[in-house]
Amino acid sequence: MRRAACPGFTYAEVLTITAVLGVLALVGLTSVNLRPNEAEAAARTFASNVAYAQAQAIARPDLGCLIKVNSSTKSYWIALTASPDTPVTNPITKLPYLVQFGSGAANRLTDVTIGSYSFGGDAVLGFDAFGALDQSQDATITFQAGGETYTVTIAATTGVAVVSRSPTGVTSGGGGGSVSEF
């Protein structure tokens, strides 16, 4: 009795298919942006800096602490209430606590821009001795890069920062404005 041949692939066919799939995967990966989302990284960095400034305000209520934004230079810094234009010293780097996108510790975030922000009518986000904001409304700031926009919302009463991705089609105006939907 004769056995029927088992249908299947030869070793050469399997190697050829594997090679073709490997080339297709390589082409697909190079067309996808593998860099982390810069806008999200900037927003999360800002949120962690909000937590640091809030902790400093609670720890030293006699000095106060704030974050000041300069959207034209794509930067912000943490300062004492008495000298808002002078960054405090970063406890880790021992340098001024200044975040400028595209330089220093944020040098990999080259495409980030600070979109709109709403800090109660000025460019300063201050904290009181209990960690609450120095304004009655929640504060917001947006970061944009590569077509993505992320918003950080800071609760007025608790000072807690929440990062969220802004929906497509949302744009922002100049510093101090609010996010507008068209």
N, C-alpha and C positions, 0 to 999 in steps of 0.2 A: 504494500500500500504506500502510495506516494503522499508526502506531506505538502500541504499548500504553503506557499511562501507567506511570511508575516509581512503585512504592509508596515512601512515605517520609513525612516530617513536614514540615509547613509551618513557616515561620519563627516564626509566632505560637505554635505548639505547642511548639517547642523552647524558646522564651523562658519559656513557662508552666511547663514541666517543670523548667527550671533554677531558676526562682524558688521553686517548691515544694521542690525539693531543698535550696536555700539556707536556707529557713525551717526545714526539718526538721533540718539540720545545726546551725543556731543554737540551736534548742531542745535538741537532744542535747548540745551543748557546755555549755550553761548548767546542765544537770542533772548533769554530771560535775564532780567536784572537780578543778579544774585546779591548785590549789596543790600545791607539792611536799610530799611526805610529811614532816611535821614530826618524827615519831619517827625516821625514817631520817636526817634532817638532824642531829638531836641526837646520834644514835649515831655518825655519821661525824665530827661535831665533837669528841666525846669521844675517839674513836680517834686523831684528829690531836693532841689535847692529851696523850694518853698518850705518843705519839711524842716530843712536845716535852719532857715531864717526864723521860722516859727519857734523852733526849740531854743534858739538863741534869745529870742524875745522873752520867752518864759523863764529861761535861766537867769537872764540879767534884765529884769524889768526897768531898772534904773537907767539903762543905756538904750533900750529899744532896738529894734532891728527892722530892716526894710529891704525890698528889692526894687531897684530902679532900672528902667528899660530905656534904651536908645535904639529905636528901630532903624534909624538911618545908618548906624554902624554895625547893625546886626549883633547887638550885645546887650547884656544886662549884668548887674553886679549886686552883691549883698553889701550893705553899709549900715552903720549905726545911725540912729535917728538924728543925732546932733550934727553929723557930717555926711549927708546923703550922697555927695559927689565923690567920696573917698571910699573905695572898697576896703572891707575888712581883710585881714590876712586869712587865707585858706589854711586850716589847721594841718592839712596833709601836705600840700605843695610848698607852704610857707611863702607863697606869692599872693598878690592881690586877688581876692575872690571875684574875678571878672571872667565872664563867659562871653567870648566873641567867636561866633561861628566862622570857621575857616582858619582859626589860629589857636595856639595854645593847646589845651586839652581837648578842645572841640575842633581841631584841625581837620579831622576826617569828615566833618559836617559842612562841607564847602558850599553846598547848594541851598542851605537853609536861609530863609528870610523870616523875620518876625512880621506877621501880618497885622491884624488888628489887636487891640487890647482895650479892656475896659476896667480901669482901676479907680473909678470914682472921679473921673474928669482930669486926672493927671497921669504921669508916667511912673508913679511911685505906689508900690504895694506894701503897706505897713502892717505890723502886727502889734497888738496890745499885750499886756502882761499875762493874759490868759490864752494867747495864741489866736485870738479872733482877729479878723481884718479891721482896719481902721475906717471901714466904710460899711454902710448898711446893706448894700447889694452884693451878691456874689460877684467875684472878679473873673474875667476870662482873658485869655491870650491865645493867639493862633500861631502855629509854625507851619511853614510851607516849604516843600521841596519835591521836585520830580513829579509834579501834578497831584501830590497828596497834601492834604491839610489836616492837621491835628490840633485840637483845642484842649487847653487845660482850663478847667473850671475850679475855682477856689471858693469854697463855701464861706460866706461872710461870718457866720457864728462860730464855726469850728476851725476854719483855716485849712481844712482837708482838701487836697488837690486831687482831681479826677481827670484822667486823660481819655479823650474819645476821638475817634476818627470822624472828621466832618464829612457829610455826604457830598457826592459829586455835584457840581453846579453851585457850590457855595463859594463866594468870593469875599474878599475883605478889603476894606478901605485903608486909609493911612492910620498911623499910630493914634490911639485913643478912640478910634471908631469902634463900631460893633460889627459883627458878622452879618452880612446881608445876603438874602437869597433872591436870585433873579428868576 
